[in-house]
Amino acid sequence: MANIFLSHNNIVSAYGFHTQAAISKVESEVSSLQLIEDKHILPHPFYASRIDQNRLLEEYHKLSPKETHTRLEQMLIVSLSDALSKANIELNERVGLIISTTKGNIDVLEERNPFPEERAYLGVLGAKIQKFFGFRNKAIVLSNACVSGVLAVAAAKRFIQQETYDHVFVIGGDLVTQFILSGFNAFQALSDAPCRPYCNTRTGINIGEVAASVLVTKDSKKAIPESVAVLGEASCNDANHISGPSRTGEGLYKSIQIALAQSGLSSTAIDYISAHGTATQFNDEMEAIAFNRAEMGNTPLNSLKGYFGHTLGASGLLETIIGMYSLHQNTLFASKGFQELGVSMPLNIIRETRHKDIRTFLKTASGFGGCNTAVIFQKIQEY
């Protein structure tokens, strides 16, 4: 068995409050994106994926909180509580906590929000989650645009390799808020229809909200049937533009190359790619260039944004967990919304969910500021 792997996990999403609820809907090619009319968030209707607030409160209050938490904190607490209960690990000084998010409690800055503005500080968010569960170590909050979720997994792997921790719980989350939607709307990046990553008719992104959590560990006794080993990871910044990706895919290409070298695998050993695929013109084009430079133009590829929307700092973690189940079930999930290729380089988009013997996958993410991350995972055959 490999030294470091992913194990017990949870996804809180519009599909429900457990991972399997999301997996079953993705496998059935059912999107959670809905047309929403809420002028307090955006003046015009928009497509998004949102968690049912009443159900969230029900799950949150089952945990008997001793203080009041923000909506994002409730999502994170519900998700991590499930993963912790399944993992059954004592929270001693050898257990770490990493929280990945792009904007955190950004909604507390809105006029109608009852929480003080200090709750918008990421350190305060981390402290609230740490305190609720009683982690002995201070929470590490990782906020690096949209690579945060998968970068947090890479960071957890490094902490364990360095023997700082034996186990690390990684949790990620972001919200659909006025601030986030207005920002992407100002970029003219929001789509007025369900998003279509890599498609010729794509018109932009949809925003979604999710909380996802996973145990990263070196303890073979904590393996589950869906566990995957972390074989290689890398993160590179192409420093191209504050919001525009590299025209040559340089940062993503280098991340993939370094991750492959670390894993000891060639590009032909990757069975499929769980790509970022935001459905914006520039991002999808950049990824197509980078994947072809890495000689992966023929590798089966999907984007899960057509199911969940873009969940920002949670997306890389969410999509990694979906990838775990994809390997376990030997199933390639369809890239929902795709109709015809709309990038300049060839890509092998997964058009229909199908079964295939698969052992490894590459998870990639890219984000504002030129950040790019690639992580390679492999099924644990010895389980």
PyMOL commands that set and color helices and strands:
alter all, ss='L'
color gray80, all
select helices_A, chain A and resi 19-27+53-61+71-87+106-109+117-120+122-133+145-161+178-186+220-222+250-263+267-269+281-293+305-308+312-328+368-370
alter helices_A, ss='H'
color red, helices_A
select strands_A, chain A and resi 5-12+34-36+46-49+95-100+140-142+167-174+207-208+210-217+228-237+272-274+300-302+331-332+348-349+354-355+360-367+371-379
alter strands_A, ss='S'
color yellow, strands_A
deselect
rebuild
show_as cartoon
